[in-house]
């Protein structure tokens, strides 16, 4: 019998509908060692394509400030603007896990402020919120998770702190910086973060962090040893002009369509063909 079941009249069986990606499913994937594929998304049309292509998680990132609004950093993005884009993505998405960035200034003041901001994003359609920084964020992460709001932490290069960090530079290069980062990673997990994004780190440091934590670690410029990968949509589809970071790969090269490019990305992440540390790593 062929691999494709055939019913009366020779009509091929319809493909099984994709199951919704839940936090429970993400934890299962992590436990089973299946890499998690994440892409940033900002509107309903691309959300539909990404969902159809099998992308596990959609991130409405504050990167929208740069790739959608034309800003020079993520700092000008407001909570209202983020909520607008989350509503757009939520309308187009059916099955992927939807994460929304808490933008600059929307959670730094107090845990109570973070809760108010997180509620706005969750009511817009987010299923998890992401915030940047370690150490001082532990109280906020604990406060949110105790109130039923899933949190994704973000360490390494944290774009909302770009001026304090001296630009978009690789973090954790020396032993002291790597030790501090590992400490912060353990602390955010203990505080209740269900996921962690590591950005722009030496692959060896990111791998050590990933191996030491009980939660999935999603890398961007952090090597193939992470539990999954995320890229900015405009970068991985060849839309962004100018010089790109070395961790970016243009998946539109040789692809017949955007959906095919996204499917290739998912496939390469799942098979750990992307990233290649020799090409994309630090």
C-alpha positions as CSV (number, residue, x, y, z in Angstrom):
1,X,0.0,0.0,0.0
2,X,1.3,3.5,-0.8
3,X,2.4,5.9,1.9
4,X,-0.6,8.1,1.0
5,X,-3.9,6.5,2.0
6,X,-6.4,6.6,-0.8
7,X,-10.1,6.6,-0.4
8,X,-12.9,5.8,-2.9
9,X,-12.6,7.4,-6.2
10,X,-8.8,7.7,-5.9
11,X,-8.9,10.9,-3.8
12,X,-5.8,11.2,-1.6
13,X,-6.5,11.5,2.2
14,X,-6.3,15.0,3.5
15,X,-3.3,15.8,5.6
16,X,-3.9,15.6,9.3
17,X,-4.5,19.1,10.7
18,X,-1.7,20.6,12.7
19,X,-2.2,20.5,16.4
20,X,-1.9,23.7,18.4
21,X,1.5,24.3,19.9
22,X,0.9,24.8,23.7
23,X,3.3,25.4,26.5
24,X,2.9,21.7,27.4
25,X,3.9,20.8,23.8
26,X,6.9,23.1,24.0
27,X,8.0,21.4,27.2
28,X,7.5,18.0,25.5
29,X,9.7,19.0,22.6
30,X,12.4,20.2,24.9
31,X,12.3,16.9,26.9
32,X,12.5,14.9,23.7
33,X,15.4,16.9,22.3
34,X,13.3,18.3,19.4
35,X,14.6,21.7,18.4
36,X,12.1,24.6,18.5
37,X,11.7,26.8,15.5
38,X,10.7,30.4,16.1
39,X,10.4,33.4,13.8
40,X,9.4,37.0,14.4
41,X,6.0,38.0,12.9
42,X,4.1,41.3,12.7
43,X,0.9,40.8,10.7
44,X,-1.9,38.4,9.9
45,X,-0.8,37.4,6.4
46,X,2.7,36.3,7.4
47,X,1.2,34.6,10.5
48,X,-0.9,32.4,8.2
49,X,2.1,31.4,6.1
50,X,4.3,30.7,9.1
51,X,1.6,28.6,10.7
52,X,1.1,26.6,7.5
53,X,4.9,26.1,7.3
54,X,5.1,24.5,10.7
55,X,6.8,27.3,12.6
56,X,6.5,26.4,16.3
57,X,6.5,29.9,17.9
58,X,5.7,33.3,16.5
59,X,7.4,36.3,18.3
60,X,5.9,39.7,17.9
61,X,9.2,41.4,18.8
62,X,10.0,45.0,19.5
63,X,12.2,44.5,16.4
64,X,9.2,45.9,14.7
65,X,10.6,49.3,15.5
66,X,13.4,48.7,13.1
67,X,12.0,46.4,10.4
68,X,8.5,47.8,10.2
69,X,8.7,51.4,11.5
70,X,12.2,52.2,10.2
71,X,13.5,53.2,13.6
72,X,17.2,52.9,14.5
73,X,16.6,50.8,17.6
74,X,13.8,49.0,19.4
75,X,13.5,51.8,22.1
76,X,10.7,53.9,20.5
77,X,8.2,51.0,20.3
78,X,5.2,51.5,22.6
79,X,3.0,49.0,24.4
80,X,0.0,50.1,22.3
81,X,1.9,49.5,19.0
82,X,3.0,46.1,20.2
83,X,-0.5,45.1,21.2
84,X,-1.7,46.2,17.8
85,X,0.7,43.9,16.0
86,X,-0.1,41.1,18.4
87,X,-3.8,41.5,17.5
88,X,-2.9,41.3,13.8
89,X,-0.8,38.2,14.2
90,X,-3.3,36.5,16.4
91,X,-6.0,36.9,13.7
92,X,-3.8,35.1,11.2
93,X,-2.4,32.4,13.5
94,X,-4.2,29.2,14.5
95,X,-1.7,26.8,15.9
96,X,1.7,28.4,16.6
97,X,2.6,29.6,20.1
98,X,2.4,33.4,20.2
99,X,4.9,35.4,22.2
100,X,4.8,39.2,22.7
101,X,7.7,41.5,23.7
102,X,7.2,43.8,26.6
103,X,8.6,47.0,25.1
104,X,11.1,49.4,26.6
105,X,9.6,51.3,29.6
106,X,6.6,49.0,30.0
107,X,8.0,46.8,32.8
108,X,11.1,48.4,34.3
109,X,9.3,50.5,36.9
110,X,7.8,47.7,39.0
111,X,6.3,44.3,38.9
112,X,2.9,45.9,39.1
113,X,3.6,47.9,36.0
114,X,4.9,44.8,34.2
115,X,1.6,43.0,35.1
116,X,-0.5,45.8,33.7
117,X,1.6,45.7,30.5
118,X,1.5,41.9,30.3
119,X,-2.3,41.9,30.7
120,X,-2.6,44.3,27.7
121,X,-0.5,42.0,25.5
122,X,-2.3,38.8,26.7
123,X,-5.7,40.4,26.0
124,X,-4.4,41.3,22.5
125,X,-3.7,37.6,21.9
126,X,-0.3,36.8,23.2
127,X,0.1,33.5,25.1
128,X,3.5,34.4,26.6
129,X,5.4,37.7,27.2
130,X,9.1,38.3,26.9
131,X,11.2,40.6,28.9
132,X,14.9,41.5,28.8
133,X,17.6,41.4,31.5
134,X,18.8,39.4,34.4
135,X,19.2,40.0,38.1
136,X,16.6,42.7,38.7
137,X,14.0,41.0,36.5
138,X,13.7,37.9,38.8
139,X,11.1,39.6,41.1
140,X,9.1,40.6,38.1
141,X,9.2,37.1,36.5
142,X,8.1,35.6,39.7
143,X,5.3,38.1,40.1
144,X,4.0,37.5,36.6
145,X,4.2,33.7,36.7
146,X,2.5,33.5,40.0
147,X,-0.4,35.2,38.4
148,X,-0.6,32.8,35.5
149,X,1.3,34.7,32.8
150,X,4.0,32.6,31.1
151,X,7.3,34.5,30.7
152,X,10.2,34.1,28.3
153,X,13.4,35.7,29.6
154,X,16.0,37.3,27.3
155,X,19.8,37.5,28.1
156,X,23.0,38.2,26.3
157,X,22.6,41.1,23.9
158,X,19.5,42.8,25.1
159,X,18.6,45.4,22.5
160,X,16.6,47.6,24.9
161,X,20.0,48.1,26.8
162,X,22.0,48.7,23.6
163,X,23.3,52.1,24.8
164,X,24.4,50.7,28.1
165,X,26.1,47.7,26.3
166,X,28.0,50.0,23.9
167,X,26.3,48.8,20.8
168,X,25.3,45.5,19.2
169,X,28.2,43.5,20.4
170,X,28.8,39.8,21.3
171,X,28.3,39.3,25.1
172,X,29.9,36.8,27.5
173,X,33.3,36.8,25.9
174,X,35.4,36.7,29.1
175,X,35.1,34.4,32.1
176,X,33.6,36.9,34.4
177,X,30.9,38.0,31.9
178,X,30.1,34.3,31.1
179,X,29.8,33.4,34.8
180,X,27.4,36.4,35.4
181,X,25.3,35.4,32.4
182,X,25.1,31.8,33.6
183,X,24.1,32.9,37.0
184,X,21.4,35.2,35.6
185,X,20.1,32.3,33.4
186,X,19.8,30.0,36.4
187,X,18.0,32.7,38.4
188,X,15.4,33.5,35.7
189,X,14.6,29.8,35.4
190,X,14.2,29.5,39.2
191,X,12.0,32.6,39.2
192,X,9.6,30.8,36.9
193,X,10.6,31.7,33.3
194,X,9.3,29.0,31.0
195,X,11.7,29.8,28.2
196,X,14.9,31.8,27.6
197,X,16.2,33.6,24.6
198,X,20.0,33.9,24.4
199,X,21.3,36.5,21.9
200,X,24.7,37.1,20.4
201,X,26.9,34.8,22.6
202,X,29.9,32.6,22.0
203,X,28.5,29.2,21.1
204,X,30.3,27.4,23.9
205,X,28.8,29.7,26.5
206,X,25.3,29.3,25.1
207,X,25.7,25.6,25.0
208,X,26.8,25.5,28.7
209,X,23.8,27.6,29.7
210,X,21.4,25.4,27.7
211,X,22.8,22.2,29.2
212,X,22.4,23.6,32.8
213,X,18.8,24.7,32.6
214,X,15.5,22.8,32.8
215,X,13.8,25.1,30.4
216,X,14.1,25.5,26.6
217,X,16.8,28.0,25.4
218,X,16.2,29.7,22.1
219,X,19.3,31.0,20.4
220,X,19.8,33.9,18.0
221,X,23.5,34.2,17.2
222,X,24.2,31.7,20.1
223,X,25.1,28.5,18.2
224,X,23.5,25.2,17.4
225,X,23.7,23.9,20.9
226,X,20.5,25.8,22.0
227,X,17.1,24.1,22.4
228,X,15.8,26.0,19.3
229,X,16.4,29.0,17.1
230,X,14.8,32.4,16.3
231,X,15.4,34.8,13.4
232,X,13.9,38.1,12.5
233,X,11.6,37.4,9.6
234,X,12.9,40.3,7.4
235,X,16.5,39.0,7.8
236,X,15.8,35.3,7.0
237,X,13.6,36.2,4.0
238,X,16.2,38.5,2.4
239,X,14.2,41.7,2.9
240,X,16.6,43.5,5.1
241,X,19.0,45.7,3.2
242,X,22.7,46.2,4.0
243,X,25.1,44.2,6.0
244,X,23.5,41.5,8.2
245,X,24.9,39.8,11.3
246,X,26.9,36.6,10.6
247,X,24.2,34.5,12.3
248,X,21.6,35.3,9.7
249,X,21.0,33.0,6.7
250,X,18.8,34.1,3.8
251,X,16.4,31.1,3.4
252,X,14.9,32.7,0.2
253,X,18.0,31.8,-1.7
254,X,16.8,29.0,-4.1
255,X,13.3,28.9,-2.5
256,X,10.3,29.0,-4.9
257,X,8.1,30.7,-2.3
258,X,8.1,32.3,1.1
259,X,6.3,29.3,2.6
260,X,8.9,27.0,1.1
261,X,11.7,29.2,2.6
262,X,10.0,29.0,6.0
263,X,9.6,25.2,5.7
264,X,13.3,24.9,4.9
265,X,14.1,27.0,8.0
266,X,11.9,24.7,10.2
267,X,13.4,21.6,8.6
268,X,17.0,22.9,9.1
269,X,16.4,23.9,12.7
270,X,14.8,20.6,13.5
271,X,17.7,18.7,11.9
272,X,20.3,21.0,13.5
273,X,21.6,21.9,10.1
274,X,21.1,25.6,11.0
275,X,22.9,27.3,12.5
276,X,26.3,26.0,11.4
277,X,28.7,27.2,14.1
278,X,31.6,27.4,11.6
279,X,29.6,29.9,9.6
280,X,27.0,31.5,11.9
281,X,28.6,31.1,15.3
282,X,30.9,33.2,17.5
